[in-house]
Amino acid sequence: MIEKKKEAGKGCSSMKKILLIGTGGTIASVESEQGLTPGLSPEEMVGRLEFRFQCDVDCIVSLNLDSTNIYPNHWVKLATMIHDHYDHYDGFVITHGTDTMAYTAAALDSMLMHLDKPVVLTGSQIPMTLVDSDGEQNLMDAVHYAADGLAGVYIVFNSRVIKGTRAMKMRTKSKHAFESVNYPYVAYVDNTRITYHSKPLDAERGRRLELETRLCTDVFVLKLYPGINREIFRFISTNYKGVIIECFGSGGIPFYEVDLAEEVKALIDAGVVVVLTTQCLEEGIDIDLYEVGRKIDRNQVVISQDLNTEALLAKLMIYLGKYVNMQEVIDNIHLDIEKESDDSLFSCDISL
């Protein structure tokens, strides 16, 4: 256990216990002949912090990977680790590479049901071992939010708190790496101060944490492009159980010359769960707006509304793993997406 203390009234709440789970990533990387590679342990990262906060931080290593090498089985490992340690800690911080952090956050949000504690992912664009690293500040902010923030899964990065199902990596080098897509930032962290911009619905109280680890990875993400070969749809129908189709604009699927709407119908007939989303980052999908969308029966597919692909991928894998019946999968993903969209927000100026 590593205990970091500072003056009373500052830092995270007194006597809170936080579990820091290390998975590697840029924040833990050191220079090598092969390029930057994860090397710092969680204890070493905490030890580099000049700032001292009043809470207990226990450290544990789950993985030591560049997040490009993170797979769904690693999500299961992380979710299981949080579940197994849940009763012993007030909050959890996961240090993670930025490239797939949004995927992991979305997956944990769906795998850890009825959370009443914060689970916070963070990392950095510059390793903690290098000058001008953003790692120290991000880690401090994450620990503060894990101790004093709202229940749920979040990414804390560059002083911003982002809901786990709404995060997307938008920049490859800037310290402002992540954006909250179609959803306001939940809060801002300024050293010891948390200022809420918006607050999701309160966590469910009185229910035990439930862990869902049944994942089906037979999922394909297909981005439409002008001139796409229809044979790809036939390949998907025989090799995958679910597909996320990134349509044009508001939900356009070409039917002129090559009728891809018919190919989508063939996927449905083959028992493949089809999720329709848009290639546009903002404002979501509306397949009823144009003829190129109306050729698809909305009752036979999942309409993503304004969720991003990272969140949709996690939900599709989990519900395909949980249910055998195609309609059950569709109905439950719809309910989940509606819950995301109905999540009430209110602007506020609450500082903790």
NUMAR-145741 format. One record per atom (N, C-alpha, C, O): x, y, z. Coordinates in steps of 0.05 Angstrom, whole numbers, plus 5000, padded with zeros to 4 digits. Example, Ala and Ser with C-alpha at 12.3 -4.5 7.8 and 13.67 -1.06 7.14 Angstrom:
526448865156
524649105156
526449345156
528549345169
525749555142
527349795143
525850015157
526850235161
//
This chain:
501749765000
500050005000
501750255000
503750265014
501050444984
502450704984
500450914994
498250944983
501251065014
499551265025
500751535019
503051595025
499151705006
499951974999
498252165015
495752165013
499452335031
497952515049
498552805042
500752875033
496552975047
496953265045
495153395066
493853255081
495253655066
493753805087
490753735086
489653685065
489653735110
486753675113
485253885096
485954115095
483053785084
481353965068
482153975039
480754105024
484453855032
485253865004
485653574995
485953395011
485653544968
486053274958
483453114960
481353234964
483652844959
481352684960
480452634989
481952695007
478052534992
476852515018
478452345036
479752145028
478552425062
480152295082
479451995084
477051925085
481551825085
481251545090
479951385067
479351145071
479451515045
478451355022
480551165013
482951225014
479750935003
481550734993
481150694963
478950644954
483250724948
483150714919
484950484909
487250454919
484050324891
485650124878
486550214851
484950274834
489150234847
490350314822
491250064807
492949914816
490050024783
490649794767
492249874743
491350034727
494649764740
496349834717
495949644694
495849404698
495849754670
495649584646
497749654625
497849534604
499549834632
501649914612
500850184599
499950364613
501250194573
500550444558
502850644559
504850604571
502350864545
504351084543
505151194570
507451244575
503251224588
503851334614
505951184629
507451294644
506150924624
508050754638
510450684620
512150514628
510750814597
512750734578
515450854584
515751074595
517550714575
520350804576
521550764549
520550614533
523650914544
524950894518
526650634516
527950554535
526550514492
528050274487
528950274458
528150444443
530550074451
531550054423
529250004404
529350074380
527049884414
524749824397
522650054398
520550024386
523350274410
521450494413
520250494441
521050334458
518350674446
517050684472
515650424478
514150324461
516050324502
514750074510
514150084540
515650204555
511849974549
511149984577
513249874595
514349654590
513950024617
516049934635
515650014664
516649874682
514250234669
513850324697
511550164710
509550094698
512050094735
509949964751
508050174762
508750404763
505650094771
503850294784
505150424808
504750664812
506650264824
507950384847
509950604839
510150804852
511450554817
513350744808
511950994798
512951224801
509650964785
508151194775
507151364798
507451614798
506051244819
505151384842
507451524856
507251744866
509751384857
512051494870
513151744857
514651894870
512551784832
513552014817
511852264822
512552484814
509552234835
507852464840
508852634862
509352544885
509352884856
510153074876
507753154894
508153204918
505453164882
503053224897
502352994915
502552764907
501453054940
500752844958
497752874966
496853094973
496352654965
493452674970
492752494994
494152305000
490652575008
489952435032
488052205027
485552225031
489151985017
487651745014
489651515011
491951565004
488751275015
490451045011
490250944983
488050904972
492550894970
492550794943
494050524942
496450524947
492650314937
493850054933
494350014903
492750104887
496549884896
497249844868
497349544861
498149384877
496449494837
496449214827
496949224797
495949404783
498349034786
498849014757
496948814745
496848584754
495448894726
493748714711
495048624685
495148384678
496048824670
497348774644
499748964642
500049144658
501348924622
503549114616
503849134586
505749034574
501849254573
501549254544
501149534533
500049704546
502149564509
501249794492
498249734487
497549504480
496549934489
493749874488
492849784460
490649684457
494449824440
493849704414
493649404416
492249284400
494949284435
494848994439
492748904459
492748674467
490949084467
488749004485
486548864469
485748964448
485548644480
483448484468
481148454487
481448524511
478848364477
476548324495
477048154520
475948194541
478847954517
479447784541
480747954563
480647884586
482148164555
483348344575
481148514589
481448574613
479048584574
476748714587
475648534609
475048624631
475348284603
474348084622
476048074647
475148074670
478648074643
480548064665
480348314683
480248284707
480148544670
479848794686
477148804701
477148874725
475048734688
472348744700
472248544724
471148604745
473448314720
473548114741
475148204765
474448154788
477348334759
479148444781
477648654797
477748644822
476148834784
474649034799
472448894815
472048964838
471048704803
468948564817
470048424842
468848434863
472348294840
473448144862
474448324885
474548234908
475248564878
476248754899
474148964907
474749144922
471748934897
469849154898
469149234927
468949474933
468849054945
468049114972
470249234989
469649335011
472649234979
474949334995
475849614988
477649725001
474649734967
475549994958
473250184953
470950094947
473850444955
471850644949
471750734920
469850854911
473850674906
474050744878
476350614864
478150504878
476350614838
478450474822
479550654800
478050804788
482150634796
483450774775
484950574758
486350404768
484650584732
486050414713
487850584695
486850764681
490450544696
492250684677
492350514652
492750274653
491950644629
491450494604
492550664581
492550904582
493350524560
494150664536
491750804523
489450724527
492351024509
490151184498
488851074473
486451134468
490250904458
489250824432
486650664434
484850694417
486350494454
483850334457
482450394484
480750234492
483250614497
482050674523
478950704521
477550604539
478050824500
475150874498
473650604494
471450574505
474850414480
473650144478
473450014505
471349894512
475650024520
475649894547
473650024565
472249894580
473550294565
471650434582
468750354576
467150304594
468050344550
465350264542
464749974550
462549914559
466749804547
466349524554
465849494584
464049354593
467449624601
467149604630
464449724638
463249624657
463549924625
460950044631
458749844629
456849844644
458949664609
456849464604
457349214621
455449064627
459849154627
460448904641
460048934671
459548734685
460349174682
460049224711
457349354715
457149604713
455349204722
452649304724
451949384753
452749244772
450549594756
449649704782
452049814798
452149784822
453849934785
456150064799
455150284817
453450444810
456150294842
455650514859
458250644869
458350774890
460450594853
463050714859
464250804832
463450704811
466150994833
467451084808
469550884799
471050774814
469550834773
471650684759
472750874738
471350954719
475250954741
476451164725
478851064709
480650944720
478751114683
481051044665
482551304659
481351514654
485151284659
486751514651
489351404639
489951174639
490951594628
493451524615
494851784608
494451994622
496451784587
497752024579
498652004550
498751784538
499152234538
500252244511
503252254511
504552184491
504452324534
507352334537
508052174561
506852214583
509951984559
510651814582
511451974607
512552194605
510851864630
511552004655
514552034658
515452204673
516151874644
519051894646
520252124630
522652184633
518652254613
519652464596
518752734606
516852764621
520252944597
519653214605
516953304593
516253214571
515553464608
512953574600
510853354597
508953384581
511053134612
509052924610
506453024622
506353174642
504252934610
501552984622
500752764640
498552774652
502452564644
501652334660
501252394689
499352294701
502952554701
502652604730
500052744736
498552674754
499352954720
496953104725
494452924720
492552934736
494552774699
492252594693
491852394715
489552334723
494052274725
493852074746
492752204772
491052084786
493752444779
492752574803
489752634801
488252584819
488952734777
486152804773
484352554775
482152554786
485452334764
483852084764
483451974792
481351884799
485551994808
485351904836
483352074851
481751964867
483452334847
481552514861
478652444852
476952434869
478252394827
475552334818
474652064828
472252024835
476451874829
475751604839
474951624868
473251464877
476051804883
475451834912
472951994916
471351934935
472452204900
470352394906
468252424884
466452584887
468552284862
466852324839
464352154840
463752014860
462852164818
460352014815
460851724809
462951654798
458951554816
459151274809
458851234779
457451384765
460251034768
460150974740
462950944729
464950964743
463050904703
465650874689
466251134674
464551234659
468651244677
469351494665
472251484655
473851324664
472751664636
475551724628
476052004639
474552194635
478252034654
479252294664
481852354649
483752204652
481852564634
484052634616
484152934611
482053044604
486453054614
486753334609
484653504624
483453684613
484253434649
482453574667
479553534662
477853664674
478853364643
476053324635
475153044644
476652854643
472653034652
471452774660
469352704638
467552854633
469752474626
468052384603
466752124610
468051934620
464152104606
462651854610
463851634593
464451684569
464151394604
465551184591
464451104564
465851014546
461851134560
460551054535
460451274515
459251244493
461651504521
461551734503
464251834495
464452044481
466351694503
469051794497
470051694470
469351474461
471651864457
472951794432
475651924431
475852164436
477751774424
480351904420
480252054393
479751944372
480752314395
480552494371
483252594362
483452684339
485252584379
487852704371
490052504379
490052374399
492052484361
494252284365
496552394382
498052234393
496852654383
499152774397
498452974419
499752984440
496353124415
495553334434
494853214461
493852994462
495453364482
494653274509
491653274512
490553134530
490253414496
487253404496
486453184476
485353244455
486952944484
486652714466
483752624462
483052534440
482052654482
479352544481
477252754480
477452974491
475052684467
472652854466
470352684476
470252444475
468352824487
465852704494
463952744471
463252974464
463052534458
461552544433
458552544439
457452364452
457152754430
454252784433
453352774462
451252674468
455052874479
454452864508
456353064521
458753064515
455453224540
457253424552
459353284569
458953064578
461553434574
463353334595
461853314621
460153484627
462453104636
461053074661
462153284681
460553394696
464753324681
465953504701
468753584692
469753484672
469853784706
472653864702
474053824729
472853884750
476453734728
478053704752
480353904751
481953904732
480554074771
482654274773
484054224799
483354334820
486154064798
487653974821
485753844841
484953614837
485053984863
483353864883
480353924879
478753844896
479654064859
476954164856
475554024832
476654004810
473153924837
471553804817
469153984812
467554034830
468854084787
466654254780
464954104759
465954034737
462454054766
460753894748
459454074727
458354284733
459653974702
458354114680
455553994676
453654134670
455453734680
452853584678
453153334694
455353244699
450853234702
450952984719
449152774707
446752834703
450052534703
448352314694
446452244717
446652344739
444552064710
442751974731
444251854754
446451734750
443151884778
444451774801
444751464799
443051334786
446851364810
447351074810
445050924824
443851034843
444550684815
442650514828
443650434856
445850344859
441950484875
442750414903
441350164912
439150094903
442650024930
441449794942
441649534925
440449334933
443049544903
443349314886
446249234885
448049404884
446748974886
449448874886
450648904858
449348874838
453248944858
454748954832
454448684818
454748474830
453848694793
453648454776
455748464755
456248674743
457048234750
459148214730
458248054707
457247824710
458448164683
457748024658
460247984641
461448174632
461047734638
463547684623
463047514598
465047434585
460547464591
460047304567
460247494543
458447654537
462347464528
462847634505
462947464480
464147254479
461647554459
461847434432
463447624415
462447844409
465747544406
467447714390
467047684360
468547794344
465047524352
464447494323
462947734313
460647714303
464247954314
463048214306
464848354286
467348354288
463648474266
465048614244
464148904244
461748964247
466049084240
465449364237
465949444208
468249424198
463849524193
464049574165
463549874159
461349974164
465450004148
465150284140
464550284110
466150204094
462150394103
461450414075
463150624061
464050814073
463750574036
465150774019
464150743991
463250523983
464350953975
463450933947
464850713932
467350713930
463350533920
464550313905
465050063920
466449883910
464150043945
464649813961
463649553948
461449563936
465149343949
464349093937
462248953954
462648913978
460048873941
457948743956
458748473967
457348373985
460848353957
461748093967
462448103996
462347894010
463248334006
463948354034
461548284052
461948174074
459148354043
456748284059
456347984060
455547884081
456947844038
456647554038
458747424055
458247214068
461147534056
463147434074
462347464103
462647284119
461147694110
460247744137
458047544145
458047444167
456247494126
453947324133
454747044140
453246904155
456946944131
457846674136
459946654158
460746434166
460946884168
463146874187
462647034213
464247004232
460547184214
460147354237
457247344247
455347284231
456847404272
454147404284
453047684287
450547714291
454747874285
453748154287
455548334270
457848284266
454348554261
455848744245
454849034252
452449084254
456749214254
456149494257
456849624231
459149624222
454849734217
455149864191
455250164195
453250284204
457550284189
457750574190
456750694163
458150684143
454350794164
452950894140
453851174133
455251304148
453051264109
453551544101
451551724116
449251644120
452451964123
450652174133
448652084154
449451964174
446152134149
444052074168
443251784169
441551704185
444551624153
443951334152
443551234125
441951044120
444951344105
444651264078
446051014070
448350974077
444550834056
445750584046
445150574016
442850584008
447150563999
446750583970
444950363959
445050133968
443250443939
441750233925
441850273895
440750113880
443050493885
443250543857
445550383845
447750383855
445050243823
446950063809
447449813826
446849593817
448549843850
449049623868
447249663892
447649863907
445349483896
443349523918
444449393944
444049163949
445649563960
446749463985
444549434006
444949294026
442249564002
440049524021
439149234020
438449124040
439249113996
438548833994
440548654008
439848454019
443048744007
445148584021
444748604051
445248404065
443948834061
443348854089
441048674097
441148534118
438948664080
436748484085
437648194085
436648034101
439448124068
440547854067
442047784092
441947554102
443447974103
444847934129
442847864150
443247684166
440648014151
438647974171
437347694168
436947554187
436747624143
435647354138
437547134146
436646914152
440147194145
442146984153
442546974183
444146814193
441147144198
441247134227
443447314239
444047284262
444547494223
446547684232
445147924245
443348044232
445948004269
444848244281
446248484269
448648514270
444648664257
445648894243
445149154260
442949204268
447349294265
447149554279
447949774259
450049764246
446149964256
446650184237
447550434253
446150514272
449750554244
450650804256
451550984233
451350904210
452551214239
453451404219
456451454221
457751424242
457651524198
460451594198
460951864209
463251944216
458852024212
459152294224
459352274254
457852114267
461052424266
461452414295
459152534311
458552434333
457952734300
455952884316
453152864304
452752844280
451252874322
448352904317
446952644310
444452644306
448352414307
447052164305
445852094278
446252224258
444251874279
443151754254
440151784254
438851784274
439051814229
436151824226
435551694199
435551834178
434951434199
434651294174
431951354160
431551284137
430151494174
427551564162
427651824146
425651894133
429851954146
430052224133
430052204103
428752364089
431652014092
432051994063
431251724053
431051524068
430651714027
429951454014
432151254018
431651014021
434751344018
436951154021
437151034048
438650844053
435551134067
435351004093
432750854097
432750654111
430650944085
428050824089
427750544077
425850394083
429550464060
429450194048
430049974068
429749744062
431050054092
431649864113
429349864133
428450074142
428449624140
426349604160
427549654188
429149484198
426949874200
428149944226
427549754248
428949744268
425349594245
424649394265
426449154265
426348984283
427949124244
429648884241
432648944246
434348764245
433249194253
436049264258
436149434284
434149514295
438549474293
439049654316
439849924305
441749954289
438350134313
439050404306
440650524329
439750534351
443050624322
444950704343
444250974356
445451044377
442351124345
441751394354
444351564352
445351604330
445451654375
447851824373
450251694387
452151834394
450151434392
452451304404
454751254384
454251224361
457151264394
459451214377
460050924374
458950754388
461750854355
462350574348
463650424372
463050194376
465350564387
466650434410
464550314429
464850094438
462550474436
460550384454
458750174442
458049974455
458150204416
456450004403
457849734401
456549524404
460449734396
461849484394
461749324420
461249084420
462149464442
462049334469
459249224474
459048994483
457249374468
454449284474
453749044456
452548854465
454549054431
453948834413
455348584421
454048364421
457848594429
459348354438
458048234463
457747994465
457248414481
456148314506
453348184502
452847974513
451648314487
448948204484
448947954465
447247784469
450747944447
451047694431
452047464448
451347234444
453747534468
454647324486
452547244506
452647014516
450747424512
448747374533
446247234523
445047064537
445447294498
443047184487
443547024461
445347094446
441946814457
442146654433
440246754412
440946774388
437846834420
435746914402
436447194390
437047384405
436347214364
437047464350
435247694359
436247914363
432647654362
430847864370
431347964398
431048194404
432147774416
432847854443
435248034443
435348234458
437147974426
439548144424
438748424415
439548624428
437148434394
436348694383
434748854404
435249094408
432848724417
431148864436
432748974460
432249194469
434648814470
436148894493
438149114486
438649294503
439349104463
441149324455
439449584451
440349804459
437049554440
435349794437
434749914464
434950164467
434049754484
433449854510
435949994522
435650204535
438249874518
440749984529
441250264516
442050454530
440950274489
441450524475
439450744484
440150974487
436950664487
434850854497
435550954524
435151194530
436650784541
437450874568
439651074566
439751274581
441551034548
443751224544
442651494535
443451704544
440751484516
439651724505
437851874525
437652124524
436551724542
434651844562
436051934587
434852054605
438651874589
440251944613
439952244618
441052404603
438452314638
437952604642
440352754651
441952664667
440652994640
442953164646
441853434656
439753524648
443353554673
442753824681
445353984684
447253884696
445354224674
447654394678
447754484706
445654544718
450054504717
450254584745
453054704750
454854684733
453354824772
455854934780
456454844808
456655004827
456854574811
457354454837
460354404839
461454274821
461554494859
464454444863
464854284888
463554334909
466554084886
467153914910
470053944917
470953824936
//
